Every structure is written in C-alpha cells, then in structure tokens.
Amino acid sequence: MSLDTARSDPKPAKATMPKPRPAPVEHKVNYGFEEGVRQMRLLVLVGVILTGHFLWWFADSDHIGYPLLFWLLTVSLGFKLLRMLHEWYHYVQVSKPVLPAGMSRQYTVDVLTTACPGEPLDMIERTLRAMRAIRYPHTSYLCDEGNDPYLRDLCQDLGIVHVTRTKKINAKAGNINNALRQAKGELCVVLDPDHEPTPDFLDKVVAYFADPTVGYVQVVQAYGNQQESLIARGAAEQTYHFYGPLMMGMNAYNTAQAIGANCTFRRAALDSIGGHAAGLTEDMHTAMRLHAQGWKSVYAPVIVSRGLVPASLAAYYAQQLKWARGSFELLFRVYPTLFSRFTWRQRLHYLTLPLYFFSGVVALIDLLVPILALSLAEFPWHLSLPQFVLHMTPIVAISMLIRYNAQRWLREPHEAGLHLTGGFLRIGTWWIYCLGLIYTLLRIRVPYIPTPKDGHAGNEWLLSLPNLLMAVVCVAAARYGHYLMQTPYALLMMALAMSNAAILGVSVLMAQHNLLKGMMRFANTFSPVRWLVTKSEQLLTGQNNELFPRLRTAAVYFAFFLFTAHTFISLGVNFWLDRTAPSPDLIWTRTGVGKVRMGYAATSSATMWLASTSLPSRTGADVASPIKEIRLTPALGPQISAEALKKADAQGSIPLLSWEVKNGSFNDAAWKQSVAVIRDHNQPVMLRPLIKARNPAAYRRTWQRLVTRFRASGDTSAVWVWTPPAPDSVAAYFPGATYLDWVAADCMTSGPDAATKSLRKYRSLRLQLAQRAELNSMPVLLLTPLKPGQTVQAQSRRLTSMYPEIKGLLFGSLPSNDKSTALNLSASVPPDKE
C-alpha cells in the first residue's frame, strides 16, 4: 500500500488541548530503586563534601595569577565539576519502572520508520522485515522521502504502508507528521531505519500506557557494530552511561529523554503539541514540549532493538555537528519560552543537557591555556602545587570510584571499562562542537542530513587536520617554554601541553582506518606485542580483572578511608604551614605575588633614615609593607649595618639597597662583612646594584660575578633587582634570567609634566623588555615621580591597571609646595619629613 501526499506539515499547536488526566492508583507507573543506590548515596555524600572543601580552599584571591589564564582555567575546572555533580545527581536516584498491575487492554499501534535517498536499501529492508515480525498487533509504515520504486514494491510485498510526500519541509519531523495524518493508532513507535526491533518490542513498553499521564516510553538505544572501527567503538562508549544510570536516574525526576529511535508515543500526547516538533534535534524538542504540556515520560531500560553507530569520522562529525547546532538552538530559542511551564527539575534538566556540547569550548580552553602560559611566560594560578594535588587527588579518586560503581547499571556486560576511546574521540571533536555554537550564535543553517551508515573508508586525514595542527602547536609551545624557563610551573605547563598533543595524536590516529589495519597486522607478527595488546584490551574493558569487583564491594569503606586520610593530612599540612609558611613579604619579594608595595625613592642614606622614622609599624597581615630605598655609599658590596636592617624590620618596611658598584676584591673584609650582614639578617632584602662598565659584555660579567659570589656565601635572602643601564639596549646588557629576580624601571623625570614624560619613558623600556621572553614573567619595580594633586593610591591603581606587570612603585620626592598631595599621601605611605 502506497500513499502520496502533497499537503504541508501541521505547525505545532499552542498547547490548547487539555493536559493529561490523573492516573488511577492501580494504573499509575511506580518506580523501584535499583540495588546499590543506598551505597551510591553514601559515596556521593563523601564526594560532595570533598568537592566543597576543595572549592573552599581554591576560592582565594591570592591564587589568581595572570587574570586571563586564571579565569579561562577556572571556567574549565568549574564546568568539569558541574558535569561531575550532574552525573551524581542522577546516580542517587537510579530506578526502574514497575509495570502497572492488572493491565489487559489492547492498543492500536502504528510503527513508523523513515527512508532518505542515499541510505543503504539492504539496511532499510532488514528494518522493515523486523518491524513486520513484531508480535504485538500493529500497522507498519515506511515514510519514504525519496519515493524509491524498490522500497515501494518491497512494502507492497510485506504489507507495510508506504508513505511519501512531494512538499518536503521540517526534515524528519515533517516526514513523520505527514505519515501520522494517515496513521490512526492510539500509540505510535518511531524507529530509525538502521534500528532493527526484536519481536517482543511492543510487549515491553505497551503496558506502561495504562497510566493515562504517560506521554511516551523510551527504551535503550543499543548498537551492533561497535567493533567495526575505533570511531564506532568510541561513539558507542559515549552512550553507555547515558542509556544506563543517567537515563535510569531521570525516571525519578520525570525528565527521561525521548530519543530519535525506539520511542513509543501516545498519539493524544503528540496531538496535544501539534505532532513531532521540528528541528535538527527533533526528539529533544518534542520531549520538551510534551513535558511542558504536563505529560510524563518513562524510561524502560530494556534492549529490544539494535542499530548502527557512526563508523567513520565523517559520519560521526556530521552527526555531532547536527546535534550541537540543534541543542544550542533549543537552549537559546525554545528553552526560555517553555521555562515557566516546566517543573524545577525539568528546568535544570533542559538547561544542563545541551551544555554537554559546550565541552568543545572547554576542551579548547584546556588546549590553549598551556600554549598561552608558555608563550607569555605567565601562569594562571599562584598556588602551591603540592597543596593543589593534596586537595584535588581525593576528588579525582572519589569521582572514579563513583563512576565505576555506577557501571553496575550499564545494560550489557561488554559496556564496562575505562571508556578511553570515547574520551579521546570526544576531545578530538572540540572544533566541531565549537562550530555548532558559532553557527547557533550567527544563525548559520545546518541542513538536516541523516547520519551516513556506509561504514568507514580509508584514511581520513583531511578531517583530522585541525587536531593535527593543534597537536603541532602544543609541541612547539612546550619546546619554546623549555627554552625560556624550567620552573615547576613551567614544567607543569609543558607536561600539560605534551599530554594534550598526545591525546590529539591518538584521536587523529583513530580515524586512519587503513593505517591502523596495517599497524595491527604488523604488530600481530610479534607475540609480545600481541600479548600486550590483549592485556591492554582486558584492562580497558575490565575483563578478567579481580580488582574492579573488589573495589565495588568495598567502595564505601574505601571512600571513608579516603575522606579520613584527606582530613588528617589536610589538618597536618595546615598546622605545619601555619608554623613554617613564608611571610607575605617573602612571597612578594620572590615572585611579586600579593598586594602592590609602594614607597619613596631616596637620594642619600641620610635623608632616607630621617624619613624612615615616620614609618608606621604594621598592625595586621593585611597591611602591605612599604618599600624604603636606602642609598648606600659606592662599594663592591652593600655597606650597611645589621642595626639598620633591624630598624627597617621593626618599622614594617622592606629595605631596597641601592649602591654604585666600585672595583674591589671579593677577598676584602668589607665585601665579606657586607655579605655576612645580609646573610645573617635572614629576612627579605632587595639589592639594586648600579654598575658602570666599558661595554655590555663587561657589564654582564660584573653582574654575574657579583650575584654568583653572593650566593656562594650561602645567602638565600637577597633578591636581585636589575636596572637596565641603557633602556634602548636591554638585550645587550641583560645578564640572564638566573641572575635576577626583578626588573627596576628608573623613569624618574622632572619638570611640570614629569609624570607624562615618565610614562612615555616606561613605554619605550617596556617595548625593549617585551623583546626578551625571559623578562615577561618578571615583576617590575617602577621608579616614577608623583603626579601633583593625585594620591598614591589613585596613581598606583592607574599604573597597575595599565601595566599589570608592575608589582612595586617608588615615587620621587614630594614638592614642598604641594600640601594637598601630602595630605592624600599620608593615607597610604607617609611622605619623607624634612
């Protein structure tokens, strides 16, 4: 039987039909919690406590490094934590629906599948024959977009209603709605043409419709071609948790999702919203409108059909782009219009579900942060790496334990494992998901094209090119960073960049089907390699591994051990840090991290010490110590007494010793005495030697010898501040990153527009500093004149906002006739007294 219609598809109704009537108690669908839910709730409780403790520790303004990188990485971390909590939210309510008692009524049922030009005819024929073999009485329909003669004759032979149309709008939804004009059954099943139902398909779902509030029943979407390629395996792995514990958890919240295949709808429910809703993700759009109309959904975790998963990268990318574009469209355009009609759980569900595809943006952030950090010589976080590991490791451990325990609710034994293939594939799809978001924001249309079902063909290098290029950039950034510096933070960023390159490399290799076949043939010729591949396969899938079942059995004990151990270790570490933690002054002098310090430039030792008598002592740790420059007499080393340094400590200031370096012997008593005073003082002291040399090479040698000799004495408290002697030749005089800690920009000028000329001078020096990547990460101490009529606080805020690398400021002498400025200055650092 063949039906041809040219009528247009009906537009969705505006929810004018009555909502579903309440179900009699005996017909109401109830749910029973699965075994292991109580244990899962205890695990999730421990996980939430550990996550909260981590966030409490992490939310500290002192941890903020380079602002752009900090907020990018914080967004990435926050997104991952929210996804983890979203999964746990479903794990604690995993349940199965219980069939209503005393159900004996027969329903009229229509079973529909679609066909589009280009899809394999043998695949469609297998599905049609499986539809006809369903035991429950029903009428089968083929919605044929191409009006194919072979399919038309096949339907005639099988007794299947063949429906086609000439006005093709609204893609798959329009095709189904067109057939529903002829189909009059009380229930209708929608199947994809690659999904072959089992004979008992309807027997497993029809009984739930005894509850008149049930709008649709969804069953598991299982696959039969996972082993066709690594792409097929990865794509299937990405669905295992969704069709297992996640969808089973949605039962308790009335948020079970309608999928484009294997979903059985109540015809009255569809009619109440005007039929299938159109869109690239028509299944999710239809579910949204049914839930907004008040219908309930049921997820029956039974496998009653098997379909095909994309086996090639082209097919997988086409599918994911369509889903990403459609999901973002629903989030931005449809979700706000239905928001008020959802329950609060449905509001949360339809807000978070499309955000799965935001993982592409997050993956891009994860790829870019190490690249930018190594290129800019800046780091996102200023925090202790051991403490980060201490607080993050328990979260990673408990999340893996929870996820593994959730695998008890997977639908088939072969679905267990680490699912690394699916993870690599998802990360490699970052640019597709980003395109979906960009297309949505720019309103770029993506045509509805059925996912190709032709399997894989050859190598797919072209589609792998974005990942290949990004991997090359990651490696180049790691190599460049290794050239610049080898600090712990830099090494961490290099490791992240190389890890990202390796992950992208794996995702590229997964799509080279012929290459992989050749590699496997070659590997199988060596028995050790064959053994290693077999063992790796068993580890990834959890087969023949006694550890995993034991972890599941003892999961609660392990979780409480983890929680207790973390608590005691954290308390011990905090107690130890309280006793041994470096002072804010030490941290600032070494790294520039902390509040910007300010002070006054001195012209001589005498004027400095007369001025310092007015410096206040610090009354709390939140008050930043002022910088006080001490101008010393010319000598080989800093000639200062221990009493003078103690006096500076008592006044709460950080001494900056400036002196002109004169020729002398490192064996002289004066040199040894100057070194001993600084070493024995054992408090932060900033040293700013001013060297005059015949040429840049002599300058560099003198600076390097001075620093090397100082450090050889065993001193660890000196902080070396380098003032470029020739601002237009910074590279020539630069002594090397290992020989200095700070850069001092001496931009002192005079005259009525001194402040303006000082900024112009600093901009010129800044361009020189930018040419040396090693200097980009170093803090800057700016020597600049005061701007009349402006407080030091205002001037400091303006300068540091314009130039974030400035971590310290030394202001010039205050004009004696500027009384208003003097009053303003006293609020921060008192001016020098005459």
N, C-alpha and C positions, 0 to 999 in steps of 0.2 A: 504494500500500500504506500503510495507516494502522495504527499500534499505539498503544493506550491502556493506560497502566499506573497503578495507584494505589499501588504499593509505594513505601516510603520510600527515600531515597538511602543508599547504604552509607557508614558512617563511615570516615574514613581509618584504614588499618591502622597498627599499631605497628612497622612495619619488620621484620616477622618473616620475610619471604621472603629468599632468598639474594641477595647482591649480584651485579652483572654479572660474568660470567666474562671473563678476559683475552682480548684480541683476538689472533688470529694476525697475524704480522708483515705478511703480504700483504694483510690486510683492515683494518689499522689506519689511521685517518684521520690524515694528517700535514698540516702547515701550512707554507706558504711566505710569507716576509716580502714585503710589497709594496715596490715601487720607491719610494725616498725615505726609508726607515726609518733608514738609516745617517746621512743628513743630519739627520733629525729628532732622533736621539740626541745629535748634537753641539749642536744648538740647545737641547735640554732641559738638557744639561750646563751650558751658559752660563747658562741661566735659573735653574737650581738654585743656582749659585754667587752670582749677583746677588741672589737671594732670601735666601740665607743671610747675605750681607753686610748686606742691609737689616735683617734681624732682629737681627743682632749690634749694629748701630747703634741700633736702636729700643729694645732691651731695656735701658733705662737708667732708674733710679728718678727721676732728675731730670726726665724727660719727663712724669711724672704730674702732670696738672693737677687739675681737680675730679674726685674719685675716681669718682663715679657715672658721669659722662660719659666719663671715661677708659676704664673697664672696658667700658662699652657699645660704644664705638667700637673698642676692641681686639678684642672678640668679633666685631664685623662685619668688621674687617680680617683677623683670623685665619681666619674662615670663607671669605672670598674667596680667600685664599692657599691654603687646603686644597683648595678646589674646583679651583683652577688646577693644583695639583700632582697632584690626582686625574686630571685630564684628561691631563696629561703622562705619567703612569704608564701610561695606555693607548696614547698616541701612539707610544711607543718600541717597541711590540710588535704593530703593525698587521700582520695576516696574513689570508690566505685559506686555507680548507681545500682539500686536494688529494683528488680522488676516488680511492678505493681501486682498484687495478689488477685487471683480470680479473673484474669484477663482472657476472654474468649472471643471477642469481637473481631470480625474480618474487615479489613480496609480495602478500598480500591486504590491501587498503587500504579503510578507511572514511573518507569525507569528510563532516564534520558542520558545519552552521551552525544558528543559533538564530533564533527569531522571538518577539517580545513584542507584546502588544496595543498599538496606537498607532503602531507603526513603519510607514513607508510600504510598502504592498504592492507597488508597482512596483519599488521598490528590492530587496525580497526576491526578487521574480520574476527580476530581472536576475542576481542572485547564483546562484539555483537553476539557471538556464539555463547560466551559466558553469561551474558545478560539473559539470553533465552533459556539458559539452564537453571536460572534461579527458581527454586521450588515454590516459593510463595506466589499465589496468583497475582499477575501483574500484566501491564501492557508496556512493551519496549518501544522506544523512539530513537531514531538517529537524526540529529539536527545537522544536516549536511550543507555547509556553506558553499561547496563547490558544485553541488548537484551532479556528483560523479555517476556516470552510467553504470559502472561496475558495482558501486555501493547501492545504487538504486535497485539493480537486479538482485543483488545479494539480500537486501531487505525483503524483497518480494518472496524470495525462496525461504527465508527464515521466519516470515510472518511478523516482521518488525515494521513499524510505521516509519516511512521515510519522509522527512520534512525539510523543505528548503525555502529560501526566500530570495527575492530579487533586490529588495531595498535593504542593504546591509549597513546597519548602524548599531552602535553600542557594543560591538565586538561579541564576546562570548555571552555576556548578559543578554544582549539583544537577540542572539541566536536561540537561547533557551526560552526567553519570553515569547518569542514567535511560536515555538512549539507548544508552549503552555496554553495558547489560545485553543488548540485542538484537544490537548490532554485535559481530562476532567476528573482525574483521580483525587481522592482525599489526601493522599501523600504522593510526593514525587522525589525520586532519587536522582542526584546529579553525579555522573561518573565522567572522569577524563577518559579519552579514547585509548590511553595506554594502561588503564587500570582494569584488570580482569576480576570481576567479583566471583566469590565462591557460591555454590548452590544455596547455602544457608544464610546468605547476606541479610535478607529481609527478616528471617526468623530471629536474628539477633537484635533488631532495632525496633520493629513494629510495636512491640508490647509497651514501650515507653510512652507511646502516644495515647494511652489510656488516660494519662494526665492531660486534661484539655488546655493547660497552660504551657505545655511543651511546644515550642515553635520548630525546633529542629534537633536532630540527633546526629552527632558526628562520630565516626569510628576511626581507627588507626589508619594512617596512610603508610603502608609498608612497601618495600621495594624488592625486586628480584634480580637486579643487575649490578649490585654493589661491587662485584669483583671484576667488572668489565674494564675498569681503569682506576687510577688513583683519584682522578677527578670524581668519578662516580662514588668511590668509597668515601671521599671527603664530604661530598654533598649529602650522602646518606647519614654519615656520622653527625652532621649538624642538626638532623631532625630527631635523633634518638631520644634526647632528653625532653624535647618539646612534646612528642607524642607519648612519652612516658609520664614522669612525675609532674611536669608542668601542666599539661592538659588535665591530668587527674586532679591536680590542685585547683584548677579553675572550676571544677564541679561545685565546690563548696561556696564559690563566690558568684555563681551564675554568670560566668564570663567565658565558658567554653567556646572556643573559636570555631566558626564554620570555615571549612577548607574547600577549595575548589573541586575536590574529588571526594567521593564516598560520603556525601552528606545527604541525609533524608529530611525533607522539609514537610511541614504541614501546609497544605495548599491554602488554607484560610489565613495562615500567618503570612505567606508570601503575598496573597491578595491584599492584606491589610497595609502593605507598604508599596503596592503597585508593581509587584514582581521583583525579579532579581535586579539589584541596584547596579548601575553601570560603573565602569572604571577599570583601570589596569589591575587592581586588586578587588575585583567584584565580590569575592567571597567575604572579605573583611568588611566591605561596605554594606553588604546585605546583612551580616551579623550585627553591625552597629545599628542599623535601622530596626531590625527585629527586637533587639534589646531595648532600644529607645521606645518602642511601641509596647513594651511590657511583657514580651514573650520570654519564656525560659529556654535554656539550652542544656543539652545533656551530652556528655562525652562518654561513650561506651568503649573501653579500652580493649577491643577485640579486633583481631586481624581477619577480615573477611574479603580482602582483595589485595592484589599486588600490582604495582605499577613500575614505571621506569624512571630512574633518576638521571639527570644530565650526565653524559659520559665524556663530553668534550668541554674544553674551556670556553669555546664559543657558545655552546648551548647553555652552560652554567652562567656565563656573564650576561647573556641575553635575558635569562630568567631573573637574575638578581637585579639587573637594571630596571626591568619592568616592575618588580616588587618594590624596590626602593622608591622609584618615582611615584608609584601608586600609593604607597604607605604614607609618604610625606604629604602627598596631596590630601589624603584623608585627614591627616593630623592638622594641617593648616587651614583647610577649607570646610571640611564636614564636621570634624570634632567640635568646633565652637558652636555650631548650630544645634547640635544634639546634646550638648553638655548638660543642660538643665533637666533633661528627661532621663538621664542615666542615674543609677544608684551610685553612691560614692565609690564603691568598689569597681563598678564599670567605668567610672571616670578615670580612676587610677589605671585600670587595665588598658583603655584605649589611648591613654597618654603615653604609657611606657612601651606598649607593644611596637609601635612604629619606630621607636628610638633604637631598636635593635640595629637599624641601618645607619644610625649615627656612629656606629662603631668604625665606619670608614674614616670619619673625621678624626676620631680618637686615635686610630692607627696611624694616620698621617702625622698627628702631633707626636706620637711615640717615635716616629721615624725622624722628624725634623728636630726635636729637642737636642739629641746628641750632636747632630750636624751643626746646629746653630751654636751650641755651647762650645764646641771645639773650634769653630770658625771665629767666634767673637772672643774666645778666651774668657767667657763668663759662665756662671753656673746657676742653675735655677734655685737651689736650696742651700742655705747656710746652716747645716746641722751636722751633728756627729754621725758619721756613717755606722759605727758600731751600735749607737742608740737606735738608728733607723732600722737596722737589722734586728735588734732586740725587740722592737715593737711590731715590726711587720711580719717577722717569721711566724709567730703564733697565728696570725690571721691567714697566712698562706696555708699553714698546716691544717687549721680547722676547716678552712674552705674546701681543701682537697678531701679531707675526711668526710665532710658533709656530702660533697658531690659523689664520692664513691659510694657512700651508704645509700644515696638516692638511686643508684643503679639497680638496687633490688627491685625497683618498679619499672625497669625497662621491659619492653614487651617480648623480646626474644633473647635467648642466651648469647647469641653471637654479637649482640649490641654492646656488651660490656667492654671496658678497656679505657685507655687514656684519651682516645679520640684526637690524637695529634694531627692526623691527616686533615680532619675537618678544621682544626685550628689553623694550620698552615694555609689552607685554602681560603679561610675567612680573612686572614691578614692580607693575603695576596689580592683580595677583592676590594681593598681600600679605595682605589681610584674609581671603581665602578659605583660604590656607594656615594662617594663624593660627587660624582656626576649626577646621580639621582637627586641629591639635594640641590645642586646647582640648577638642574633642569626644572625642579619644582619652583625655586625662587624666581627664575627667569621666565617661567611659564612656557618652557620648551616642550613640545609634544613628543611623546614616545609612542610609536604605534604598537597596538596590541598584536603581537605575533606569538603563536603557540610555541612553547619550548621545543626546539628540534629534538627528534627522537632517533636520529640516524646513527647513533653511536659516535665513536671517535675516529679521526682520520689523520694519520701522520703526526708531524710535529707542529706545534702552534707557537712559533717564535714571535710572530708579529704581535699577537695579543699579550705576550709575556714581556714585551719591550718596556712598558712603564716600570714594572718590577725590576727588570734587569738594570735599567738606568738608575733607579733609586738605590739598588744594591751597590753599584759602582760609586755613587756619590757617598754612601755610608763608608765604604772602604777608604775613599780619598780623604774624607773628613777625619777618620781615625789616624791615617798616616800623617796628615797635616798636624793634628793635635799632638801626636807623638813627637813631631819635630819641635813644637813650641814648648811643651812642658810635660813633666812626668809626676805631677802632684797626685795624691789619692783621688781627688775629684776628677781630674783629667783622665786618669786611668780607668775610673768607673765609666765615664762617658765613652771612652774608646771601646771598652768591653761591650757597652750597650750598642754602639754603632756597628761593631762587628757581628754581634748577635742578630741585629736587625738584618744585616746583609746576608747572614746565613739563612735566616727564615725566608727572606725573599728569594734567595737562591733555590731553596727547596721548593717553594711554590712555582718557580719557573720550571724546574726540572719535572714537576708533576705533570705538566702539560705537554711534555715532549714524549709522546707515546712510543714512537718508533725507537727513539734513543733509549728509552727505559727498557724496551724489549731486548735490544741489543746488549745492554748492560747486564740484564738478568741472565741472558744466555751465556755471556762471558763469565759471570760470577758463578753460575751453576757448574762450570767446569772445574771449580776448586771446591773440594769438600769442606775445608774450614770456613770458607765464605758462605757456602750453602747452610752449614750448621749455624753460623752467626745470624743469617737472615731468618732461619726458622725460630731460633731463640728470641730474636727481637720481635718477631710477629707474635709469639706467645706472650711476651711481656706486655706488648701494646694492647693486646686483647684480653689480658688477664687469664689466659688459658694455662692450665697445669701450674698454677701459682697458689701455694698454700697460704701465702702472706695475706692476700686480699680478704679471703673469708674470715681469717682470724681478726683482722682489723675491723671488719664489720661486726663481729661478735663482741669485741672488747672496745667498741668505739666510744661509749660513754666513759669508761674508765680512762681511756687514753685522753679524752677531751678534758676531763677533770685534772688529770695529771699535768696536761699542758697548761691549763689555767693556773693551777697551784704553782708550778715551776716558774711560769712567767711572772706571777705575783711576787714571789720571793726574790727572784732575780732582779725585778724592777725595783723593789724596795732596797735591796742591797746596793744596786748601782746608784740609785738616787742618794742613799746615805753616803756612799763613797764620793759621789760628785759634790755633794754639799761640803765635804771636808777638803776635797782636792781640786774643785773646779777652778779654772783660771778666772781672774777678775775681768770685768768688762774692759778695764783699761788695757790689760794684756792682750785680750782678743782684738781690741781696736787697733792697737799699735802694730800687731802682727798682720792683720787682714784688712783693716778699715771697716769691719763689720760693727754696726752699732750706731749710736747717735753721732751726728757730726760734732766734732770738737772745734772750739773757737778760742782764739787768744789774740795777743798783740805782739807784733814784731818789735824786738828791742834793737837799739842802736849801739849799746855798750853794756858791759857787765854791771856797771854802777847803776845806770838808770833802770836796768831790769830788776835788780834786787830792791831798789827803793820802791818800785812799783809793786813788787810781789807782796809787800807787807799788807796790802789791802785785800788780797785774795781770800775769799771765804773758805772754810773747811766744808767738805761735802757732808750733807745731813742725811743722805739716803743713797741707795744704789741706783736710783732712777735719775740722779743728777749727774750729768756728764761732766767729767773733769775738764777744766780749761787747759789749753796748751800755753806754756810760758817759755818763750825763747830766751836763752842765755847766750849772749855773745861773749866768747872766750878770747883770750889773747892768742896770737898766732903761735903755733907749735906743731910738732909732728902728731901728737895726740891731744885729746880734750883735757885741758888742765883745769880740773875742778875738784873741790874738796868734798869729802864724804859728808861733812856737815851741811854743805849747800844742798846736796841731793836730799838729805833727810828733811831739810827745811821745806823743800818743794813737796815732798810726800805729805808732810804734816799739813800743808796748806791745800792739799787735794788737787794738785796740778800735775800735768805730765810734762817733764822737762824736755826741751828741744835744744840740744847743744850745737851751736854753730861756731865754727872757727876756721881760720885760714890755715891750711896745711903748709908748714915750713919744712925745709930739709932737716933731717936729723937721723939718728941711728936708732934702730929698734932695740939696741942693747943698752941705750941710755937709761939711767934711773928715772928720768922724767917720763919716758914712754911707759916703763914698767909700772910706775906709780899710777899713771892715768888709767891704764888697763885694769889694774887691781881695784881702783876705786869703783869703776863701773861694774866689774865682775862681782865684787863683794857686796855691792848695793843690792843686787838681785831683784830689782824692780824695773819696769819698763822705762827705758831711756832712749830717746830718739837722737841719733847722731847725724849731723849735717856738715860733713867736711867740705870746704870750698878750696878747690885745687887750681893752681895756676901752672900750666905746663907749656912746653915749647910747641907741642903738636898733639893731635888726638891720640896717637899711639902711646906717647909718654903719659898723657893723662890717664888712659885706661890702665896702664901698668901700675901707676902710682895708686889709683883707687883699689885695684885688685889686691895689691900687696898690703895696703892698709887694712882692708877687710879680712884678708886671709890671716895676717898676723894677729889681729884682734880675736878672731875665732879660735886660733891655735892656742890661745891662752886659757881656753875653757869657758869663755864668756858665752852666755846664751841670752842675755837680757838686752843686748844692744840691737836697735832697729835702725837700719841704714836708709837715709833719706838722700836721694840723689837730685842735685840741682843741675840741669843741663847748662854747661858754661856758655854754649853758643846755641841759642834757640833755633837758628837756621841750619844747624849741623848736628841734630840729635843723634842720628845714626852713627856718625863718625866718632862721637865721644861716649857712646853707650858702652858701659863696662861689662854688660852681661846680666841676664836676669838673676843668676845665682848670687850676684854680689850686691843686690839692693832689695829693699822691701817697699819703699815709697818713691814717688817722684814729686819733687817740690818745684812748683811753677812760680818763679820770682817775677811777679808782674807789678812790682811797686813803681808808681809814677807820681808825678807832682803836677801842680797846676790846677786851674779851675775845673777842667774836665778830666781829672785824673782817673776817676772810676771808669769812664768810657774808654780812655786810652788803655787802661789795664785790661779790660775785656778784649779789646782788639789784639793786644799783645798775647793774651792767653789763647785766643782762637788760632793765631798763627802757630803757637807752640803746639797746640792740640793737633793740628794737621800733621806736624812733624812726628808727634808721638804715635799717631794712627798708622804711620808707615812701618812701625815695628810692632808686630803682633804680640811679642812678649810683653810689651808695655800696656796693652789694652786691659789686662786683668789687674794691673797695679793701682792702688789707691793714690789719689793726688792730694797734695797739700798746697793750697793756693795762698800766695802772699799778695795781698791786694790793698789798695788804700780804701779808707772809709768813704762812703758817699754821704756828704753833708745832708742832714735832715732825715736820715733813714736809720732805723735801729739795726743792730747787728742781726737780730732775729729775722727781720724782713730781708736784709741783704743776703743772709745765709740761705733763706728759703728760695729766694730768686735764683741765686747762683747754683745751688744744688739741684733745683728743678730743671734748670737749663743744661747743666753738666753733671749727671749723676755720678760720674767717677770722682768728683770732689768729695773727700771724706774729712778734710780738715781745712780750717781757714785761719790765717794770721793777718790781722788788719794792721794798717800803718798807723802812725801817730795821729792822735786826735787834734785838730786845730784848736788852739786855746780860746778863740772867739766863738766857737760853736757850742754854746751852752745847752741848747735844746737837744742836740745829739748826745751830749754827755748824760743827760737825764735818761734818755732812752737806753743808752748802753748799760746803765747800771742794773737793768733788769736781768741781764744775762751774765756778762763778764765785766767786772769793774774796770774802768779805764785807769791808765797809769796816773799816779799822783806826781806832781812836781815838787 
